[in-house]
Amino acid sequence: MDIIRIIIAILLPPLGVFLQVGIGKHFWINIVLTLFGYLPGIIHAVYIIAKK
């Protein structure tokens, strides 16, 4: 299941984080990082998914 979440996180980073932790601080941090740049959002999303 984590592989699917990582693929989703590469395509849409906030969605990958949402599927892992729901709407919380990490979700909002990821939205801000994705708005600043697509790559920081991907890195944060993959980190959140791999951490669990």
SULJOVEN-V57135 format. One record per residue. N is the residue number from 1. RES is the residue in one letter. OMEGA is omega in radians with two decimals (NA if undefined). NEAR is the number of other ideal C-beta (glycine too) atoms within 8 Angstrom. D_FIRST is the distance of its C-alpha to the first C-alpha in Angstrom with 1 decimal. Layout:
# SULJOVEN-V57135
N|RES|OMEGA|NEAR|D_FIRST / N|RES|OMEGA|NEAR|D_FIRST
This chain:
# SULJOVEN-V57135
1|M|3.14|4|0.0 / 2|D|3.12|7|3.8 / 3|I|3.12|6|5.4 / 4|I|3.12|7|5.4 / 5|R|3.12|12|6.5 / 6|I|3.09|12|8.8 / 7|I|3.08|8|10.2 / 8|I|3.14|11|10.9 / 9|A|3.10|15|12.4 / 10|I|-3.13|10|14.6 / 11|L|-3.13|6|15.8 / 12|L|-3.04|7|16.3 / 13|P|3.14|15|15.9 / 14|P|3.11|12|16.9 / 15|L|3.09|10|14.4 / 16|G|3.10|17|11.5 / 17|V|3.12|16|13.4 / 18|F|3.14|10|14.2 / 19|L|-3.12|7|10.7 / 20|Q|-2.99|9|10.4 / 21|V|-3.10|8|14.0 / 22|G|3.14|5|15.9 / 23|I|-3.13|5|19.4 / 24|G|-3.07|7|20.9 / 25|K|-3.14|5|22.5 / 26|H|3.09|10|19.6 / 27|F|-3.11|13|19.0 / 28|W|3.06|9|22.7 / 29|I|-3.13|9|23.0 / 30|N|3.09|15|20.4 / 31|I|3.13|10|22.4 / 32|V|3.13|8|25.5 / 33|L|3.12|13|24.2 / 34|T|3.09|12|23.0 / 35|L|3.10|6|26.4 / 36|F|3.14|7|28.1 / 37|G|-3.07|7|26.2 / 38|Y|-3.09|7|23.1 / 39|L|3.08|6|22.4 / 40|P|3.10|10|22.6 / 41|G|3.12|16|20.1 / 42|I|-3.12|11|17.6 / 43|I|3.14|9|18.4 / 44|H|-3.12|14|18.2 / 45|A|3.14|15|14.8 / 46|V|3.09|12|13.2 / 47|Y|-3.13|8|15.3 / 48|I|-3.12|14|14.1 / 49|I|-3.10|14|10.3 / 50|A|-3.11|8|11.3 / 51|K|-3.05|5|13.9 / 52|K|NA|5|12.0
